[in-house]
Amino acid sequence: MARGRLVPRLYRGGAGPITTSSTQSSQTQTSPAILTFDAAERRYGETVAVGGVTCAVEVGSFVALVGSSGSGKSTLLKMVNTLVTPTGGRVLFGGEDVTSLKPSTLRRRVGYVFQGIGLFPHFSVGENIAIGPRLAGEKLSAERVQELLELVELEPEMASRMPDELSGGQRQRVGVARALAGDPELLIMDEPFGALDPITRDALGEKVRELHEKLGLTTIMVTHDMAEALLLADRVLVMSFGQLVADHTPRELLAGAGGEIAQGLVAVPRQQAERLALMERPDPAKGPAA
Amino acid sequence: MSEIWTILLGLGDKFAAHIVLAASAIGLGLLVALPLAVWASRSPTVARIALGIASLVQTIPALALLALFFPILLSLRAVFGEDLPTLGFLPALLALALYALLPILRNAVTAQANLDPGVLEAADGVGMTSWQKLTLVEAPLSAPFVMAGIRTASVWTIGAATLATTIGQPSLGDPIFAGLQTQNWALVVAGCIASAGLALVVDALLGIVENGFARRNRWQYGAGIAAVALGLAGALIYQSGGDDDDTIIIASKQFSEQYILAQLIGSRLEAAGYSVEYRDGLGSAVVHSAVASSSIDISVDYTGTIWTNELERSDNPGREVMYDTIVQWENDNTGVRVLGRLGFENAYAFAMREDRAAQLGVSSLEELVPYGPSLTVGGDPEFFERPEWIAVRDAYGMRFGETRNFSPTFMYNALRSGEADVISAYTSDGRIAADRLVVLDDPRGALPSYDAMLMMSPRIAQDEEIASVLQPLIGAIPVEAMREANFAVDREGEGKLSPKDAAAQLAETIGF
C-alpha cells in the first residue's frame, strides 16, 4: 500500500513546488531579501562548523537546507535567531545585523520549530502555543489559540491537554502552532519531522507547505532528507563541510545541476523511486506484484 | 508510659524552640543553596567547588560543627563587636544551615543538569530572557527534585538540632542529654519521640508538597506549604509568648549535681515570683562565657575550673586565696558577680574499688605510680585535656597503661565492671560512698580545690533583690547533703529521683 503510493507521488507531488519556483525563483529577483548571509562563519576553536556562507533568502520563498550530518546546516540555521552567534561575517534579518538585535525581540519575530519539539511539559497545549506573545506581554485570546490549533489540524479541545497526553505527531503540530503564534516574519525549522514516523512526517510536511502558501510565510527548513527537500521547497541549498556547494531549484537539481555532492544526495531518492517503480511492473517469472 | 506522656506534655517550649531553630536553619540553607545552584548550573567550575565544599562540611560530625562555631564567632567579635552572641541560637543556626546545604544544593544542581535540553533550547527559541527561562521553565521543572532535597535536609536538620543543646540553645536535645546524664530513660525516650515525630510529620508534609509539584497540583502543594507555615507560625507565637526580659535563665553542665542545683536555685526564684528558664546540658567550657556574656544569668561553677580555664593559672595557692582571687578577677574582667560558695567541694579525685586498692595496697597517688603502666584509667571526656591531670601527671610522674573516656555516669559502671581500674571521680559524688570507693590521697597537693560558687551574669549582677533570694543558699549545702542528692539521681532502680525531686529533697534536708 505504502509502496504503491510512494512512486507516483514522487513525481506528482513534486510538480507543485517546482512549478511555483519557476515564477519565484532566486534568479528572477522579484522579491526583496528578508535574510542575508554575508560571509557568515562559525568556528569552535580550530573546527570550522560554517565557513563563510554568502546567500540571500527572498520574502515568500521556501528554502530547504540539505546536507549530511556535520555539514553545518543546523549551525547556519541557528545563526538566524542567534542561538549560535557568528564568529565572522554577518547575518542580516530585514537589513539589520541579528547580533545587534535583542535576542528576545529577534526570536519573537522568527518562529522556530525543531526536532526536539521542546514543548514545555508543565504548560498545557494552549499555554505552550501562547508563550511567545505572553513573553512579549500580550495575552493570546482563546479564539486565536483555537484558530492556530485548527491551522495545524488539531481539535480545539486539545488546548487544555498536557503535552505528555499527545502523540509525537500531535506534539510537533503544536510545535508548529507555537512557532506561528507570534505572526513571525520568518519560520525556521531544524529537522522538524526527523523523529516522526513516515506517514505522520509526510502529512505534516504537506501541511507546513500548505500553511506557508496560505499565510504567505518565508520558510527555511533544515533536513538531511533530499526527497523531503525536493518535494516541499522552492529552492534547495546544499551544504558540505561548512560550505554552500549548491543552490538550485528542485527541478534544476533533478535535471542534473549542482555538482557531485548535490547529485549524490539526489541520487538516493531517485534510485529508490526507480527500484520501487520497477517492482510495480509485472514480473514474468513471479507474476504481478501485490 | 504515663511518665513519658507527662514529660512530652511539658516539652512545649523545647518543641517550639526546636521547630524555630530547624526551620530557620533550613530557610538560611535555602537562601544560600538556591542561588548557588542557579549559578552552578551556568558554570561547571562553580558546581564543582560548591558541591565539594558542601560535601566536605557534611563529613564533619554535626556535634563538632556546632562546637566549632563557638571559637569562630568568638574571633569574629573583633569585627562585629562584643555583642555578637557566641552561644545559643546564632551558632546553632549557622552550623545547622551549613549542614542543610548539601542535600538542597546537590538535588538542585542535579535537577538542573537533568533538564531536557530540548526544552531548554525551546525556551531560548521562543525568546525567553535568562530570567524568564529560570522562573518559567527551569524552576518549575526542577521544583519536585529541589523539594526532595529540602525533605532530606529537613529530616537531617531536625535530628541534628538536638545537639544544639550542648551549645546552649534549647531544643528537644535538652531532655535527651539530661536523661542520658541522670540515667532517666523516660526523658531520653520522650525527647526521641518528640524529635523523631517532628521529623516524620515534616517529612510527610513536605512529601505532599513534593508530590504536588510533580503532579503540578496547585491545591496539593499549596495545602502542604500552608500546613508547614501554620506549624512554624504556631511555634513562633508560642515562643514569643514565653519569652520576656524578666525571665532568669539558669544554666547547668552535663552532670546530675548541676541539674539538681539548677532546679534548687530555680525553685527558690520561682517561689519569689520570678519566671525561670533552664539551659540544661551545656558544655563545661561554654558555661563561663555564656554567663559572662549574659546569654545565661545564673550558673554554678567551681573554683578549680575557673582558676585553670579562665585565669589560666597552674599554681595552687590554697583554697581561700584561690577563691578571693577569682571573685576579684571576675569583678575586674567579666562583670560576673560571684555571690558566694555553696559550702561543698566537687573536686577531682582518683578513686578505686576497695578490693582493688587493698589488693595493690595503695591509698595515695604516690603509691599508685609504680602500678600505673599495668592499669586502665577512666576519665570524663574532658579530663585528660585538663590541667588537673597534667598537674598530677607531672607532680607524680604518673603513667597509665590505657586511657579511656566515659560520660560521668558510665565511669562508675566501668569501675564496677572492671573496665577501668582507676577513675577520675568527683568528691561530691554520691556513688563514692554508695560503691564504697577508695579516694586516693594527694600528698603533693597537685589537685586544686573545687568549691562550688554561685555566679551571676553582668545583666543581673547589680540586682540586690535576686541576690537576696539566693543569699540563703550560700554556705548552706554540706558535701554529705549534696552526695545524697546526687546519688538519688544517679542511682538505678528503687529510690531514683528526677533532678527536680532531688532538689526538693535537698531543700528539705538543708532546712528550707
Contacts between the chains, C-beta under 8 A, distances in Angstrom:
chain1	res1	chain2	res2	distance
A	81	B	125	6.8
A	83	B	121	7.1
A	83	B	124	5.8
A	83	B	125	6.7
A	103	B	124	7.8
A	103	B	127	7.1
A	104	B	127	4.4
A	104	B	128	6.9
A	104	B	129	5.3
A	104	B	132	8.0
A	105	B	127	7.3
A	106	B	127	7.4
A	107	B	124	7.3
A	107	B	125	6.3
A	107	B	126	6.5
A	107	B	127	3.3
A	108	B	126	7.8
A	108	B	127	4.5
A	112	B	125	4.0
A	112	B	126	7.2
A	114	B	118	7.6
A	114	B	121	6.7
A	114	B	122	7.6
A	114	B	125	6.9
A	116	B	116	7.7
A	116	B	117	7.2
A	116	B	118	2.8
A	116	B	119	7.9
A	116	B	121	6.3
A	116	B	122	7.3
A	117	B	118	6.5
A	117	B	122	7.7
A	118	B	116	7.6
A	118	B	118	4.2
A	118	B	119	5.2
A	118	B	120	7.9
A	118	B	121	5.7
A	118	B	122	2.7
A	118	B	123	7.7
A	118	B	125	6.9
A	119	B	119	7.7
A	119	B	122	7.2
A	120	B	119	6.2
A	120	B	122	6.9
A	120	B	123	7.6
A	120	B	136	7.8
A	120	B	137	6.2
A	121	B	116	7.7
A	121	B	119	6.9
A	121	B	141	7.1
A	122	B	140	5.0
A	122	B	141	6.1
A	122	B	216	5.7
A	131	B	126	5.3
A	131	B	136	8.0
A	132	B	126	5.1
A	132	B	127	6.4
A	135	B	126	6.7
A	135	B	127	5.6
A	135	B	128	6.1
A	135	B	132	6.2
A	136	B	127	7.9
A	178	B	126	7.1
